[in-house]
């Protein structure tokens, strides 16, 4: 492992997607209370089918804010046709989102928080519709290039393959190499919910932009008011002491998260492969911990969080 190693950051991509969406909000092309069906007509016929009940129309349309805060009522499990999309990436974004629209919600919008990656796929498609660009191109133009995130991308260029970390798996012991194709040869899916590769150096720049209120090195990404909107605690999550903002997890009770050594109002993001980052604005502290392993525990991450806090 080297400082230039490229990681599959998985769900830390969601914060990138939310930032891209908020750029369009600033441009006046979107509003957070817009119905998803305004931009994606396939969602106009969306149904809700709570467990044990017949499908019916939802109490109101799903909005962009519902998707950003994980309160849309979407299920955690993807439809059968794309159940393996996180590994095969064999369909384009527009097709994936049309399949998502065929699956009923399990609760009405404004439901209690339930982590569902599919909502961020839908947001990625909205970005495409309103920007007139492929999702990954808009993200590159508005975020990656201005921040000089030179090793961040969705479809790995061949010349960077040697720097991509191998993915391991500890879901079943012993530790072994995962069968996932780390180079994504032939991939079609940009995966706004999990698809970005990056480095610790690049993600530090993205995190520092957020800590600085939307700018870095005189490069303006968002207004400070937009950053504050993203970092407003909105709904409680299943994690004690942690609320959901717009994509970001926000600490509102540090006493419930002593393993992480985080402060009130601090915020962060995590990915399924063990990537993790946290920002403590009051301490001007950014902690990034990257590994590539499905399964296992958070023991290594938690030790790192304490060590980094002690030496900062």
C-alpha angles and dihedrals in degrees: 000000000000136000088253094053115131117225135200095234095190113187094013080082088076092073089053090050092049090050091051090050092050089052087061090047088055089048089057092243096113141026124205093234093053115123113246088229089064088074102020109044092191088075092060090083095044114142134204121221113177114199110292094009133105119250115272137163113284120253089251137349120284111255133206089251090056090056094046093052098041092242099114096106092244117151122246093232119076122230114277093252091064101026091122098039092116089067106029101035088192101147131063120250095254091055093047091052093050088055091049089055091060093061116087121236115250092219139014119272114278086044120154113283115287121169107237120164093198092077091065091051087057091049089052090055091049088054089054093050096048098039096042089226135099108271094247092050093052091049090050093048098046104031118008100046098041090050092045091238089165098171099046120104145128101230109043115234110232092239090062097048094097090061097052113107119238114250117234132192132217098167085106119026139276106049109259141166113276117237092232115123101241091194095052093220109197094004117162101179119088090194106209088194099054112351110104128106118204146151133243088251094054095044090049087059092050092047092047090052088056092047089050092054099257105322137087129180090351090305111129117212103159140355117264089242089058091052090051089051090053092049097049110118105240113166135008116254132207088264112090113244093009127109130190120248124174096313093319124102110229128200115229099161115034091183088071093053105047091142089068101043093222132155135231110280094017117131142197152153139237140198132211093243093062100271113143138169134178134186123205104187095185090058095036085232128148118185121190124182118181130183134145111233133118112213129007126098137293093247096112093045093050093050089050092050091055094045093049092049091050095052098040 
